[in-house]
Amino acid sequence: MSHFSADDEASLQSMVRQLMQSIKERLASAPSVECAEVILLHLEETDEHFHNYEFVKYLRHYIKNTLGAVIEEETDKCTFAQSQGEGSGYDTLVQHVTKRTRESKE
């Protein structure tokens, strides 16, 4: 993400600040760093406003535009392989698509 302009970086910082401000109390009340990490890991499940945060919207848009084609292609490949009896389930699909997406040049 180092190719952003100064305006882009300022905008991203503002979005992250908004997100952190909204969860600050929850993180501050965590009894340990591990508990704060769990709060962050499960934020989507526990925060009803999660999908309304500008940073989350931005990340979703960025991922879709940058990696959407790779994810879709790998999902189609795995789905086809599973329909042919070659796959072993949802976890394998997610793991495979994640691995292939990480390895892609995109």
PDB file as gemmi writes it, atoms N, CA and C in Angstrom:
CRYST1    1.000    1.000    1.000  90.00  90.00  90.00 P 1                      
ATOM      1  N   MET A   1       0.816  -1.190   0.000  1.00  0.00           N  
ATOM      2  CA  MET A   1       0.000   0.000   0.000  1.00  0.00           C  
ATOM      3  C   MET A   1       0.865   1.261   0.000  1.00  0.00           C  
ATOM      4  N   SER A   2       2.101   1.136  -0.368  1.00  0.00           N  
ATOM      5  CA  SER A   2       3.011   2.270  -0.311  1.00  0.00           C  
ATOM      6  C   SER A   2       2.851   3.230  -1.490  1.00  0.00           C  
ATOM      7  N   HIS A   3       1.988   2.940  -2.439  1.00  0.00           N  
ATOM      8  CA  HIS A   3       1.818   3.794  -3.607  1.00  0.00           C  
ATOM      9  C   HIS A   3       0.727   4.840  -3.421  1.00  0.00           C  
ATOM     10  N   PHE A   4       0.292   5.074  -2.204  1.00  0.00           N  
ATOM     11  CA  PHE A   4      -0.761   6.043  -1.934  1.00  0.00           C  
ATOM     12  C   PHE A   4      -0.200   7.458  -1.873  1.00  0.00           C  
ATOM     13  N   SER A   5      -1.016   8.398  -2.293  1.00  0.00           N  
ATOM     14  CA  SER A   5      -0.636   9.802  -2.188  1.00  0.00           C  
ATOM     15  C   SER A   5      -0.787  10.256  -0.737  1.00  0.00           C  
ATOM     16  N   ALA A   6      -0.291  11.434  -0.439  1.00  0.00           N  
ATOM     17  CA  ALA A   6      -0.414  11.982   0.911  1.00  0.00           C  
ATOM     18  C   ALA A   6      -1.880  12.147   1.296  1.00  0.00           C  
ATOM     19  N   ASP A   7      -2.716  12.549   0.336  1.00  0.00           N  
ATOM     20  CA  ASP A   7      -4.154  12.681   0.609  1.00  0.00           C  
ATOM     21  C   ASP A   7      -4.784  11.332   0.921  1.00  0.00           C  
ATOM     22  N   ASP A   8      -4.388  10.294   0.170  1.00  0.00           N  
ATOM     23  CA  ASP A   8      -4.901   8.945   0.417  1.00  0.00           C  
ATOM     24  C   ASP A   8      -4.514   8.469   1.812  1.00  0.00           C  
ATOM     25  N   GLU A   9      -3.258   8.703   2.175  1.00  0.00           N  
ATOM     26  CA  GLU A   9      -2.787   8.287   3.490  1.00  0.00           C  
ATOM     27  C   GLU A   9      -3.530   9.018   4.595  1.00  0.00           C  
ATOM     28  N   ALA A  10      -3.760  10.299   4.416  1.00  0.00           N  
ATOM     29  CA  ALA A  10      -4.507  11.075   5.415  1.00  0.00           C  
ATOM     30  C   ALA A  10      -5.933  10.551   5.539  1.00  0.00           C  
ATOM     31  N   SER A  11      -6.536  10.222   4.418  1.00  0.00           N  
ATOM     32  CA  SER A  11      -7.892   9.682   4.426  1.00  0.00           C  
ATOM     33  C   SER A  11      -7.934   8.329   5.135  1.00  0.00           C  
ATOM     34  N   LEU A  12      -6.966   7.477   4.841  1.00  0.00           N  
ATOM     35  CA  LEU A  12      -6.901   6.172   5.500  1.00  0.00           C  
ATOM     36  C   LEU A  12      -6.690   6.316   7.001  1.00  0.00           C  
ATOM     37  N   GLN A  13      -5.823   7.236   7.386  1.00  0.00           N  
ATOM     38  CA  GLN A  13      -5.594   7.468   8.813  1.00  0.00           C  
ATOM     39  C   GLN A  13      -6.868   7.920   9.501  1.00  0.00           C  
ATOM     40  N   SER A  14      -7.622   8.767   8.840  1.00  0.00           N  
ATOM     41  CA  SER A  14      -8.888   9.230   9.395  1.00  0.00           C  
ATOM     42  C   SER A  14      -9.874   8.074   9.552  1.00  0.00           C  
ATOM     43  N   MET A  15      -9.929   7.195   8.559  1.00  0.00           N  
ATOM     44  CA  MET A  15     -10.832   6.041   8.622  1.00  0.00           C  
ATOM     45  C   MET A  15     -10.448   5.097   9.763  1.00  0.00           C  
ATOM     46  N   VAL A  16      -9.157   4.835   9.905  1.00  0.00           N  
ATOM     47  CA  VAL A  16      -8.692   3.955  10.981  1.00  0.00           C  
ATOM     48  C   VAL A  16      -8.959   4.611  12.333  1.00  0.00           C  
ATOM     49  N   ARG A  17      -8.736   5.904  12.425  1.00  0.00           N  
ATOM     50  CA  ARG A  17      -9.004   6.637  13.663  1.00  0.00           C  
ATOM     51  C   ARG A  17     -10.480   6.503  14.055  1.00  0.00           C  
ATOM     52  N   GLN A  18     -11.385   6.640  13.066  1.00  0.00           N  
ATOM     53  CA  GLN A  18     -12.819   6.510  13.331  1.00  0.00           C  
ATOM     54  C   GLN A  18     -13.133   5.111  13.870  1.00  0.00           C  
ATOM     55  N   LEU A  19     -12.577   4.094  13.248  1.00  0.00           N  
ATOM     56  CA  LEU A  19     -12.799   2.726  13.692  1.00  0.00           C  
ATOM     57  C   LEU A  19     -12.280   2.527  15.113  1.00  0.00           C  
ATOM     58  N   MET A  20     -11.058   2.961  15.354  1.00  0.00           N  
ATOM     59  CA  MET A  20     -10.464   2.790  16.682  1.00  0.00           C  
ATOM     60  C   MET A  20     -11.221   3.574  17.749  1.00  0.00           C  
ATOM     61  N   GLN A  21     -11.687   4.758  17.404  1.00  0.00           N  
ATOM     62  CA  GLN A  21     -12.455   5.569  18.351  1.00  0.00           C  
ATOM     63  C   GLN A  21     -13.731   4.836  18.757  1.00  0.00           C  
ATOM     64  N   SER A  22     -14.359   4.171  17.808  1.00  0.00           N  
ATOM     65  CA  SER A  22     -15.623   3.509  18.094  1.00  0.00           C  
ATOM     66  C   SER A  22     -15.445   2.235  18.927  1.00  0.00           C  
ATOM     67  N   ILE A  23     -14.274   1.633  18.904  1.00  0.00           N  
ATOM     68  CA  ILE A  23     -14.059   0.417  19.693  1.00  0.00           C  
ATOM     69  C   ILE A  23     -13.116   0.643  20.871  1.00  0.00           C  
ATOM     70  N   LYS A  24     -12.734   1.886  21.094  1.00  0.00           N  
ATOM     71  CA  LYS A  24     -11.768   2.223  22.144  1.00  0.00           C  
ATOM     72  C   LYS A  24     -12.194   1.713  23.522  1.00  0.00           C  
ATOM     73  N   GLU A  25     -13.452   1.920  23.885  1.00  0.00           N  
ATOM     74  CA  GLU A  25     -13.915   1.499  25.205  1.00  0.00           C  
ATOM     75  C   GLU A  25     -13.860  -0.015  25.366  1.00  0.00           C  
ATOM     76  N   ARG A  26     -14.238  -0.722  24.309  1.00  0.00           N  
ATOM     77  CA  ARG A  26     -14.210  -2.187  24.377  1.00  0.00           C  
ATOM     78  C   ARG A  26     -12.787  -2.688  24.550  1.00  0.00           C  
ATOM     79  N   LEU A  27     -11.853  -2.070  23.835  1.00  0.00           N  
ATOM     80  CA  LEU A  27     -10.456  -2.490  23.959  1.00  0.00           C  
ATOM     81  C   LEU A  27      -9.883  -2.111  25.320  1.00  0.00           C  
ATOM     82  N   ALA A  28     -10.239  -0.921  25.798  1.00  0.00           N  
ATOM     83  CA  ALA A  28      -9.728  -0.459  27.092  1.00  0.00           C  
ATOM     84  C   ALA A  28     -10.229  -1.329  28.242  1.00  0.00           C  
ATOM     85  N   SER A  29     -11.414  -1.894  28.095  1.00  0.00           N  
ATOM     86  CA  SER A  29     -11.967  -2.718  29.169  1.00  0.00           C  
ATOM     87  C   SER A  29     -11.467  -4.160  29.124  1.00  0.00           C  
ATOM     88  N   ALA A  30     -10.716  -4.500  28.112  1.00  0.00           N  
ATOM     89  CA  ALA A  30     -10.172  -5.860  28.012  1.00  0.00           C  
ATOM     90  C   ALA A  30      -9.155  -6.076  29.130  1.00  0.00           C  
ATOM     91  N   PRO A  31      -9.267  -7.194  29.843  1.00  0.00           N  
ATOM     92  CA  PRO A  31      -8.364  -7.430  30.974  1.00  0.00           C  
ATOM     93  C   PRO A  31      -6.927  -7.783  30.574  1.00  0.00           C  
ATOM     94  N   SER A  32      -6.718  -8.119  29.306  1.00  0.00           N  
ATOM     95  CA  SER A  32      -5.366  -8.473  28.868  1.00  0.00           C  
ATOM     96  C   SER A  32      -5.218  -8.174  27.379  1.00  0.00           C  
ATOM     97  N   VAL A  33      -3.996  -8.211  26.936  1.00  0.00           N  
ATOM     98  CA  VAL A  33      -3.716  -8.017  25.516  1.00  0.00           C  
ATOM     99  C   VAL A  33      -4.369  -9.135  24.704  1.00  0.00           C  
ATOM    100  N   GLU A  34      -4.335 -10.334  25.234  1.00  0.00           N  
ATOM    101  CA  GLU A  34      -4.944 -11.478  24.539  1.00  0.00           C  
ATOM    102  C   GLU A  34      -6.449 -11.267  24.365  1.00  0.00           C  
ATOM    103  N   CYS A  35      -7.106 -10.735  25.399  1.00  0.00           N  
ATOM    104  CA  CYS A  35      -8.543 -10.468  25.303  1.00  0.00           C  
ATOM    105  C   CYS A  35      -8.825  -9.369  24.284  1.00  0.00           C  
ATOM    106  N   ALA A  36      -7.979  -8.355  24.241  1.00  0.00           N  
ATOM    107  CA  ALA A  36      -8.139  -7.283  23.249  1.00  0.00           C  
ATOM    108  C   ALA A  36      -7.983  -7.855  21.842  1.00  0.00           C  
ATOM    109  N   GLU A  37      -7.051  -8.785  21.686  1.00  0.00           N  
ATOM    110  CA  GLU A  37      -6.859  -9.423  20.383  1.00  0.00           C  
ATOM    111  C   GLU A  37      -8.103 -10.214  19.979  1.00  0.00           C  
ATOM    112  N   VAL A  38      -8.694 -10.914  20.921  1.00  0.00           N  
ATOM    113  CA  VAL A  38      -9.916 -11.674  20.641  1.00  0.00           C  
ATOM    114  C   VAL A  38     -11.042 -10.725  20.239  1.00  0.00           C  
ATOM    115  N   ILE A  39     -11.137  -9.599  20.913  1.00  0.00           N  
ATOM    116  CA  ILE A  39     -12.151  -8.595  20.568  1.00  0.00           C  
ATOM    117  C   ILE A  39     -11.969  -8.152  19.124  1.00  0.00           C  
ATOM    118  N   LEU A  40     -10.739  -7.859  18.746  1.00  0.00           N  
ATOM    119  CA  LEU A  40     -10.465  -7.421  17.379  1.00  0.00           C  
ATOM    120  C   LEU A  40     -10.735  -8.529  16.357  1.00  0.00           C  
ATOM    121  N   LEU A  41     -10.343  -9.748  16.702  1.00  0.00           N  
ATOM    122  CA  LEU A  41     -10.544 -10.863  15.774  1.00  0.00           C  
ATOM    123  C   LEU A  41     -12.018 -11.150  15.514  1.00  0.00           C  
ATOM    124  N   HIS A  42     -12.859 -10.870  16.502  1.00  0.00           N  
ATOM    125  CA  HIS A  42     -14.282 -11.174  16.381  1.00  0.00           C  
ATOM    126  C   HIS A  42     -15.138  -9.919  16.225  1.00  0.00           C  
ATOM    127  N   LEU A  43     -14.515  -8.845  15.840  1.00  0.00           N  
ATOM    128  CA  LEU A  43     -15.218  -7.570  15.724  1.00  0.00           C  
ATOM    129  C   LEU A  43     -16.383  -7.641  14.745  1.00  0.00           C  
ATOM    130  N   GLU A  44     -16.192  -8.306  13.637  1.00  0.00           N  
ATOM    131  CA  GLU A  44     -17.266  -8.403  12.651  1.00  0.00           C  
ATOM    132  C   GLU A  44     -18.491  -9.101  13.240  1.00  0.00           C  
ATOM    133  N   GLU A  45     -18.254 -10.096  14.078  1.00  0.00           N  
ATOM    134  CA  GLU A  45     -19.359 -10.853  14.676  1.00  0.00           C  
ATOM    135  C   GLU A  45     -20.043 -10.099  15.811  1.00  0.00           C  
ATOM    136  N   THR A  46     -19.311  -9.246  16.496  1.00  0.00           N  
ATOM    137  CA  THR A  46     -19.841  -8.647  17.723  1.00  0.00           C  
ATOM    138  C   THR A  46     -20.233  -7.181  17.600  1.00  0.00           C  
ATOM    139  N   ASP A  47     -19.825  -6.518  16.542  1.00  0.00           N  
ATOM    140  CA  ASP A  47     -20.127  -5.094  16.376  1.00  0.00           C  
ATOM    141  C   ASP A  47     -21.148  -4.924  15.255  1.00  0.00           C  
ATOM    142  N   GLU A  48     -22.354  -4.546  15.622  1.00  0.00           N  
ATOM    143  CA  GLU A  48     -23.421  -4.417  14.622  1.00  0.00           C  
ATOM    144  C   GLU A  48     -23.149  -3.325  13.599  1.00  0.00           C  
ATOM    145  N   HIS A  49     -22.216  -2.441  13.885  1.00  0.00           N  
ATOM    146  CA  HIS A  49     -21.889  -1.340  12.968  1.00  0.00           C  
ATOM    147  C   HIS A  49     -20.652  -1.630  12.117  1.00  0.00           C  
ATOM    148  N   PHE A  50     -20.102  -2.825  12.265  1.00  0.00           N  
ATOM    149  CA  PHE A  50     -18.840  -3.170  11.617  1.00  0.00           C  
ATOM    150  C   PHE A  50     -18.816  -2.823  10.130  1.00  0.00           C  
ATOM    151  N   HIS A  51     -19.856  -3.186   9.416  1.00  0.00           N  
ATOM    152  CA  HIS A  51     -19.879  -2.979   7.963  1.00  0.00           C  
ATOM    153  C   HIS A  51     -20.155  -1.534   7.567  1.00  0.00           C  
ATOM    154  N   ASN A  52     -20.439  -0.693   8.543  1.00  0.00           N  
ATOM    155  CA  ASN A  52     -20.685   0.723   8.256  1.00  0.00           C  
ATOM    156  C   ASN A  52     -19.437   1.587   8.413  1.00  0.00           C  
ATOM    157  N   TYR A  53     -18.384   1.038   8.992  1.00  0.00           N  
ATOM    158  CA  TYR A  53     -17.159   1.813   9.154  1.00  0.00           C  
ATOM    159  C   TYR A  53     -16.541   2.087   7.797  1.00  0.00           C  
ATOM    160  N   GLU A  54     -16.119   3.307   7.583  1.00  0.00           N  
ATOM    161  CA  GLU A  54     -15.537   3.700   6.300  1.00  0.00           C  
ATOM    162  C   GLU A  54     -14.296   2.876   5.964  1.00  0.00           C  
ATOM    163  N   PHE A  55     -13.493   2.541   6.981  1.00  0.00           N  
ATOM    164  CA  PHE A  55     -12.287   1.755   6.737  1.00  0.00           C  
ATOM    165  C   PHE A  55     -12.654   0.353   6.230  1.00  0.00           C  
ATOM    166  N   VAL A  56     -13.672  -0.245   6.812  1.00  0.00           N  
ATOM    167  CA  VAL A  56     -14.118  -1.577   6.384  1.00  0.00           C  
ATOM    168  C   VAL A  56     -14.645  -1.510   4.952  1.00  0.00           C  
ATOM    169  N   LYS A  57     -15.425  -0.473   4.650  1.00  0.00           N  
ATOM    170  CA  LYS A  57     -15.934  -0.294   3.286  1.00  0.00           C  
ATOM    171  C   LYS A  57     -14.775  -0.131   2.307  1.00  0.00           C  
ATOM    172  N   TYR A  58     -13.797   0.665   2.715  1.00  0.00           N  
ATOM    173  CA  TYR A  58     -12.628   0.893   1.856  1.00  0.00           C  
ATOM    174  C   TYR A  58     -11.880  -0.419   1.599  1.00  0.00           C  
ATOM    175  N   LEU A  59     -11.604  -1.178   2.660  1.00  0.00           N  
ATOM    176  CA  LEU A  59     -10.874  -2.438   2.508  1.00  0.00           C  
ATOM    177  C   LEU A  59     -11.624  -3.414   1.611  1.00  0.00           C  
ATOM    178  N   ARG A  60     -12.921  -3.493   1.809  1.00  0.00           N  
ATOM    179  CA  ARG A  60     -13.723  -4.390   0.986  1.00  0.00           C  
ATOM    180  C   ARG A  60     -13.620  -4.012  -0.490  1.00  0.00           C  
ATOM    181  N   HIS A  61     -13.737  -2.727  -0.766  1.00  0.00           N  
ATOM    182  CA  HIS A  61     -13.650  -2.225  -2.138  1.00  0.00           C  
ATOM    183  C   HIS A  61     -12.252  -2.486  -2.714  1.00  0.00           C  
ATOM    184  N   TYR A  62     -11.232  -2.207  -1.932  1.00  0.00           N  
ATOM    185  CA  TYR A  62      -9.853  -2.394  -2.368  1.00  0.00           C  
ATOM    186  C   TYR A  62      -9.569  -3.862  -2.686  1.00  0.00           C  
ATOM    187  N   ILE A  63      -9.984  -4.756  -1.804  1.00  0.00           N  
ATOM    188  CA  ILE A  63      -9.767  -6.191  -2.010  1.00  0.00           C  
ATOM    189  C   ILE A  63     -10.522  -6.670  -3.238  1.00  0.00           C  
ATOM    190  N   LYS A  64     -11.765  -6.230  -3.379  1.00  0.00           N  
ATOM    191  CA  LYS A  64     -12.561  -6.655  -4.534  1.00  0.00           C  
ATOM    192  C   LYS A  64     -11.909  -6.208  -5.838  1.00  0.00           C  
ATOM    193  N   ASN A  65     -11.470  -4.961  -5.880  1.00  0.00           N  
ATOM    194  CA  ASN A  65     -10.851  -4.440  -7.104  1.00  0.00           C  
ATOM    195  C   ASN A  65      -9.487  -5.047  -7.379  1.00  0.00           C  
ATOM    196  N   THR A  66      -8.732  -5.340  -6.328  1.00  0.00           N  
ATOM    197  CA  THR A  66      -7.373  -5.836  -6.495  1.00  0.00           C  
ATOM    198  C   THR A  66      -7.314  -7.347  -6.653  1.00  0.00           C  
ATOM    199  N   LEU A  67      -8.088  -8.063  -5.862  1.00  0.00           N  
ATOM    200  CA  LEU A  67      -7.978  -9.518  -5.831  1.00  0.00           C  
ATOM    201  C   LEU A  67      -9.253 -10.251  -6.251  1.00  0.00           C  
ATOM    202  N   GLY A  68     -10.297  -9.529  -6.556  1.00  0.00           N  
ATOM    203  CA  GLY A  68     -11.575 -10.152  -6.876  1.00  0.00           C  
ATOM    204  C   GLY A  68     -11.502 -11.184  -7.968  1.00  0.00           C  
ATOM    205  N   ALA A  69     -10.794 -10.869  -9.052  1.00  0.00           N  
ATOM    206  CA  ALA A  69     -10.691 -11.802 -10.174  1.00  0.00           C  
ATOM    207  C   ALA A  69      -9.935 -13.075  -9.776  1.00  0.00           C  
ATOM    208  N   VAL A  70      -8.882 -12.925  -8.985  1.00  0.00           N  
ATOM    209  CA  VAL A  70      -8.097 -14.083  -8.537  1.00  0.00           C  
ATOM    210  C   VAL A  70      -8.957 -14.967  -7.635  1.00  0.00           C  
ATOM    211  N   ILE A  71      -9.658 -14.348  -6.692  1.00  0.00           N  
ATOM    212  CA  ILE A  71     -10.504 -15.104  -5.764  1.00  0.00           C  
ATOM    213  C   ILE A  71     -11.606 -15.843  -6.530  1.00  0.00           C  
ATOM    214  N   GLU A  72     -12.231 -15.146  -7.443  1.00  0.00           N  
ATOM    215  CA  GLU A  72     -13.312 -15.757  -8.218  1.00  0.00           C  
ATOM    216  C   GLU A  72     -12.800 -16.930  -9.056  1.00  0.00           C  
ATOM    217  N   GLU A  73     -11.669 -16.749  -9.711  1.00  0.00           N  
ATOM    218  CA  GLU A  73     -11.108 -17.808 -10.549  1.00  0.00           C  
ATOM    219  C   GLU A  73     -10.760 -19.043  -9.724  1.00  0.00           C  
ATOM    220  N   GLU A  74     -10.101 -18.835  -8.597  1.00  0.00           N  
ATOM    221  CA  GLU A  74      -9.716 -19.969  -7.751  1.00  0.00           C  
ATOM    222  C   GLU A  74     -10.937 -20.645  -7.137  1.00  0.00           C  
ATOM    223  N   THR A  75     -11.942 -19.873  -6.760  1.00  0.00           N  
ATOM    224  CA  THR A  75     -13.175 -20.444  -6.224  1.00  0.00           C  
ATOM    225  C   THR A  75     -13.856 -21.310  -7.270  1.00  0.00           C  
ATOM    226  N   ASP A  76     -13.917 -20.808  -8.504  1.00  0.00           N  
ATOM    227  CA  ASP A  76     -14.518 -21.583  -9.588  1.00  0.00           C  
ATOM    228  C   ASP A  76     -13.756 -22.883  -9.828  1.00  0.00           C  
ATOM    229  N   LYS A  77     -12.425 -22.804  -9.834  1.00  0.00           N  
ATOM    230  CA  LYS A  77     -11.608 -24.003 -10.037  1.00  0.00           C  
ATOM    231  C   LYS A  77     -11.884 -25.045  -8.952  1.00  0.00           C  
ATOM    232  N   CYS A  78     -11.902 -24.587  -7.703  1.00  0.00           N  
ATOM    233  CA  CYS A  78     -12.119 -25.513  -6.588  1.00  0.00           C  
ATOM    234  C   CYS A  78     -13.530 -26.077  -6.606  1.00  0.00           C  
ATOM    235  N   THR A  79     -14.493 -25.234  -6.901  1.00  0.00           N  
ATOM    236  CA  THR A  79     -15.883 -25.682  -6.950  1.00  0.00           C  
ATOM    237  C   THR A  79     -16.047 -26.738  -8.034  1.00  0.00           C  
ATOM    238  N   PHE A  80     -15.428 -26.517  -9.176  1.00  0.00           N  
ATOM    239  CA  PHE A  80     -15.481 -27.505 -10.260  1.00  0.00           C  
ATOM    240  C   PHE A  80     -14.820 -28.805  -9.821  1.00  0.00           C  
ATOM    241  N   ALA A  81     -13.649 -28.710  -9.198  1.00  0.00           N  
ATOM    242  CA  ALA A  81     -12.935 -29.902  -8.743  1.00  0.00           C  
ATOM    243  C   ALA A  81     -13.770 -30.665  -7.718  1.00  0.00           C  
ATOM    244  N   GLN A  82     -14.440 -29.929  -6.812  1.00  0.00           N  
ATOM    245  CA  GLN A  82     -15.283 -30.595  -5.814  1.00  0.00           C  
ATOM    246  C   GLN A  82     -16.469 -31.282  -6.466  1.00  0.00           C  
ATOM    247  N   SER A  83     -17.023 -30.664  -7.492  1.00  0.00           N  
ATOM    248  CA  SER A  83     -18.166 -31.288  -8.174  1.00  0.00           C  
ATOM    249  C   SER A  83     -17.739 -32.555  -8.920  1.00  0.00           C  
ATOM    250  N   GLN A  84     -16.456 -32.657  -9.202  1.00  0.00           N  
ATOM    251  CA  GLN A  84     -15.921 -33.844  -9.864  1.00  0.00           C  
ATOM    252  C   GLN A  84     -15.438 -34.875  -8.842  1.00  0.00           C  
ATOM    253  N   GLY A  85     -15.670 -34.588  -7.559  1.00  0.00           N  
ATOM    254  CA  GLY A  85     -15.269 -35.516  -6.503  1.00  0.00           C  
ATOM    255  C   GLY A  85     -13.832 -35.392  -6.076  1.00  0.00           C  
ATOM    256  N   GLU A  86     -13.159 -34.319  -6.465  1.00  0.00           N  
ATOM    257  CA  GLU A  86     -11.731 -34.171  -6.154  1.00  0.00           C  
ATOM    258  C   GLU A  86     -11.480 -33.349  -4.895  1.00  0.00           C  
ATOM    259  N   GLY A  87     -12.450 -32.560  -4.439  1.00  0.00           N  
ATOM    260  CA  GLY A  87     -12.256 -31.708  -3.270  1.00  0.00           C  
ATOM    261  C   GLY A  87     -12.727 -32.388  -2.015  1.00  0.00           C  
ATOM    262  N   SER A  88     -12.397 -31.780  -0.865  1.00  0.00           N  
ATOM    263  CA  SER A  88     -12.805 -32.407   0.390  1.00  0.00           C  
ATOM    264  C   SER A  88     -13.531 -31.434   1.313  1.00  0.00           C  
ATOM    265  N   GLY A  89     -14.190 -30.413   0.779  1.00  0.00           N  
ATOM    266  CA  GLY A  89     -15.024 -29.604   1.646  1.00  0.00           C  
ATOM    267  C   GLY A  89     -14.704 -28.132   1.668  1.00  0.00           C  
ATOM    268  N   TYR A  90     -15.533 -27.422   2.425  1.00  0.00           N  
ATOM    269  CA  TYR A  90     -15.483 -25.968   2.501  1.00  0.00           C  
ATOM    270  C   TYR A  90     -14.154 -25.467   3.042  1.00  0.00           C  
ATOM    271  N   ASP A  91     -13.655 -26.077   4.140  1.00  0.00           N  
ATOM    272  CA  ASP A  91     -12.390 -25.615   4.709  1.00  0.00           C  
ATOM    273  C   ASP A  91     -11.270 -25.702   3.683  1.00  0.00           C  
ATOM    274  N   THR A  92     -11.261 -26.765   2.912  1.00  0.00           N  
ATOM    275  CA  THR A  92     -10.245 -26.919   1.881  1.00  0.00           C  
ATOM    276  C   THR A  92     -10.384 -25.820   0.835  1.00  0.00           C  
ATOM    277  N   LEU A  93     -11.606 -25.486   0.470  1.00  0.00           N  
ATOM    278  CA  LEU A  93     -11.845 -24.422  -0.501  1.00  0.00           C  
ATOM    279  C   LEU A  93     -11.302 -23.099   0.023  1.00  0.00           C  
ATOM    280  N   VAL A  94     -11.658 -22.748   1.238  1.00  0.00           N  
ATOM    281  CA  VAL A  94     -11.202 -21.486   1.820  1.00  0.00           C  
ATOM    282  C   VAL A  94      -9.685 -21.466   1.937  1.00  0.00           C  
ATOM    283  N   GLN A  95      -9.116 -22.569   2.420  1.00  0.00           N  
ATOM    284  CA  GLN A  95      -7.660 -22.644   2.563  1.00  0.00           C  
ATOM    285  C   GLN A  95      -6.969 -22.532   1.209  1.00  0.00           C  
ATOM    286  N   HIS A  96      -7.488 -23.222   0.223  1.00  0.00           N  
ATOM    287  CA  HIS A  96      -6.882 -23.195  -1.114  1.00  0.00           C  
ATOM    288  C   HIS A  96      -6.966 -21.803  -1.731  1.00  0.00           C  
ATOM    289  N   VAL A  97      -8.143 -21.210  -1.683  1.00  0.00           N  
ATOM    290  CA  VAL A  97      -8.318 -19.879  -2.280  1.00  0.00           C  
ATOM    291  C   VAL A  97      -7.434 -18.865  -1.552  1.00  0.00           C  
ATOM    292  N   THR A  98      -7.367 -18.953  -0.232  1.00  0.00           N  
ATOM    293  CA  THR A  98      -6.516 -18.044   0.541  1.00  0.00           C  
ATOM    294  C   THR A  98      -5.056 -18.219   0.146  1.00  0.00           C  
ATOM    295  N   LYS A  99      -4.606 -19.455   0.056  1.00  0.00           N  
ATOM    296  CA  LYS A  99      -3.207 -19.723  -0.310  1.00  0.00           C  
ATOM    297  C   LYS A  99      -2.899 -19.191  -1.710  1.00  0.00           C  
ATOM    298  N   ARG A 100      -3.757 -19.491  -2.665  1.00  0.00           N  
ATOM    299  CA  ARG A 100      -3.535 -19.044  -4.046  1.00  0.00           C  
ATOM    300  C   ARG A 100      -3.588 -17.518  -4.156  1.00  0.00           C  
ATOM    301  N   THR A 101      -4.456 -16.900  -3.386  1.00  0.00           N  
ATOM    302  CA  THR A 101      -4.555 -15.438  -3.412  1.00  0.00           C  
ATOM    303  C   THR A 101      -3.288 -14.814  -2.833  1.00  0.00           C  
ATOM    304  N   ARG A 102      -2.800 -15.374  -1.759  1.00  0.00           N  
ATOM    305  CA  ARG A 102      -1.542 -14.868  -1.171  1.00  0.00           C  
ATOM    306  C   ARG A 102      -0.377 -14.995  -2.148  1.00  0.00           C  
ATOM    307  N   GLU A 103      -0.368 -16.082  -2.892  1.00  0.00           N  
ATOM    308  CA  GLU A 103       0.737 -16.341  -3.811  1.00  0.00           C  
ATOM    309  C   GLU A 103       0.642 -15.576  -5.119  1.00  0.00           C  
ATOM    310  N   SER A 104      -0.529 -15.004  -5.409  1.00  0.00           N  
ATOM    311  CA  SER A 104      -0.709 -14.319  -6.678  1.00  0.00           C  
ATOM    312  C   SER A 104       0.100 -13.023  -6.724  1.00  0.00           C  
ATOM    313  N   LYS A 105       0.483 -12.622  -7.905  1.00  0.00           N  
ATOM    314  CA  LYS A 105       1.226 -11.362  -8.042  1.00  0.00           C  
ATOM    315  C   LYS A 105       0.355 -10.159  -7.711  1.00  0.00           C  
ATOM    316  N   GLU A 106      -0.950 -10.286  -7.913  1.00  0.00           N  
ATOM    317  CA  GLU A 106      -1.858  -9.199  -7.581  1.00  0.00           C  
ATOM    318  C   GLU A 106      -1.833  -8.923  -6.103  1.00  0.00           C  
TER     319      GLU A 106                                                      
END                                                                             
